[in-house]
Amino acid sequence: LGAGAAAADIAAKAAEFGAAKVYVADGAEFADQLVVPKVDALAQIAKTVSPAAVLVTSSGEGKEVAARVALRIGSGIITDAVDLEAGDGGPVATQSVFAASFQVKSKVTKGAPVITVKPNAVAPEAAPAAGAVENVSVEFTGNAAKVTSRTPRVSTGRPELTEAAIVVSGGRGVGAAEGFGVVEELADALGAAVGASRAAVDAGWYPHSNQVGQTGKQVSPQLYIAAGISGAIQHRAGMQTSKTIVAVNKDAEAPIFELVDYGVVGDLFQVLPQLTTEVKARKG
């Protein structure tokens, strides 16, 4: 939406991963107004093409857009899916619920399903398709909140936490704000985002915007590395759906080890620098 001159590049990338057709809508409204123009475009396209499902990224904005689209087209909605599979009567979504204690399978029984999918929940697989571009002229409804000014967020140079394919998080075990230095060095070597446990955030060691957990951000990367994190249920609820989980902790009895694919019992200040050095060596 609002792709403009970048439509060709977007179409090419979408075609690489299976898009037979790419609908492109352009207009100043996408930049000047919040949420509603995207709802106008998606609802109009959905009503025109009768899709098997409407998939939206499971961000804060994405879930608001999805809810409004579902209401517009008279369909049901599923949020925070971590997997999708074909089923009788439409796609079946897997969700992580009750603080990530259970996984449930759900499907919409009315209309074209509107489903928000957690970023990086599913690894992309190349499936070349036509990627034909169809330009859409959107009838905007207006009455949306307007953007009056913008202040660029200071960039860390790292990926956005909720969208990163790799996340390296630090917890109480880092000991102080300075302790996050080894966490950041490993994250930068891997091209990863940096996360933090609630304990580390509450202690003032790292910004709240980087908190992973039930009261923070929920992530589902391909690789999650937990350094000095005990594994309280509050934190597990925010990262349990990660595809591969690695933990480094001095306490061999830490609950986090019940969850991980790989665990290292050791001092993170010794383990992480060695891992960083090895990562850099392998990357040449």
JOJO-V473855 format. One record per pair of residues at least 24 apart in sequence whose ideal C-beta (glycine too) atoms are under 7 Angstrom apart, sorted by the first residue. I is the first residue (numbers start at 1). J is the second residue. Records with the same first field share a line. If there is no record, write none. Layout:
# JOJO-V473855
I = J + J
This chain:
# JOJO-V473855
1 = 25 + 30 + 38 + 41
2 = 26 + 27 + 30 + 31
7 = 133
11 = 131 + 133
12 = 131
14 = 131
15 = 128 + 129 + 130 + 131
16 = 126 + 128
17 = 124 + 126 + 127
18 = 127 + 129
19 = 129 + 131
20 = 129 + 130 + 132
21 = 132 + 134
22 = 131 + 132 + 133
23 = 134 + 136
24 = 133 + 135 + 136
25 = 136 + 138
27 = 138 + 140
29 = 140
32 = 146 + 147
33 = 144 + 145 + 146 + 147
34 = 144 + 145 + 147
35 = 61 + 64 + 65 + 144
36 = 141 + 143 + 144
37 = 140 + 144
38 = 65
39 = 65 + 68 + 69 + 72
40 = 138 + 139 + 140 + 141
41 = 136 + 138
42 = 69
43 = 69 + 72 + 73
44 = 138 + 139
45 = 136
46 = 73 + 112
47 = 73
50 = 112
51 = 112
52 = 90 + 91 + 112
53 = 90 + 91 + 112 + 113 + 115
54 = 112 + 114
55 = 115 + 117
56 = 116
57 = 116 + 117 + 119
58 = 116 + 117 + 118 + 119
59 = 162
62 = 116
63 = 116
66 = 114 + 116
69 = 114
70 = 114
73 = 111 + 112
74 = 111
75 = 108 + 110 + 111 + 112 + 113 + 114
76 = 108 + 109 + 110 + 111 + 113
77 = 114
78 = 106 + 108 + 113 + 115
79 = 116
80 = 116 + 118
81 = 115 + 116 + 117 + 118
82 = 118 + 121 + 220 + 241
83 = 121 + 122
84 = 115 + 117
91 = 115
96 = 240 + 241
99 = 214 + 233 + 237
100 = 236 + 237 + 240 + 241
118 = 220
119 = 162 + 163
120 = 163 + 165 + 220 + 221 + 222
121 = 220 + 241
123 = 222
158 = 187 + 193 + 194
159 = 192 + 193
160 = 193
161 = 193 + 195 + 210 + 217 + 219
162 = 217 + 219
164 = 192 + 193 + 221
165 = 221 + 222
166 = 190 + 191 + 192 + 221 + 222 + 223
167 = 192 + 193 + 195 + 219 + 221 + 224
168 = 192 + 194 + 225 + 227
169 = 195 + 196 + 197 + 212 + 225 + 226 + 227 + 229
170 = 196 + 200 + 227 + 228
171 = 197 + 199 + 200 + 226 + 228 + 229 + 230
172 = 197 + 199 + 200 + 228 + 230
173 = 227 + 228 + 229 + 249 + 250 + 268
174 = 200 + 205 + 227 + 228 + 268
176 = 205
177 = 205
180 = 205 + 206
182 = 268 + 269 + 272 + 273
183 = 227 + 272
185 = 276
186 = 272 + 275 + 276
189 = 276 + 279 + 280
190 = 279
195 = 219
197 = 229 + 235
198 = 234 + 235
212 = 238 + 239
213 = 237 + 238
214 = 238
226 = 256
227 = 268 + 272
228 = 268
229 = 256
230 = 254 + 255 + 256
231 = 255 + 256 + 259
248 = 272
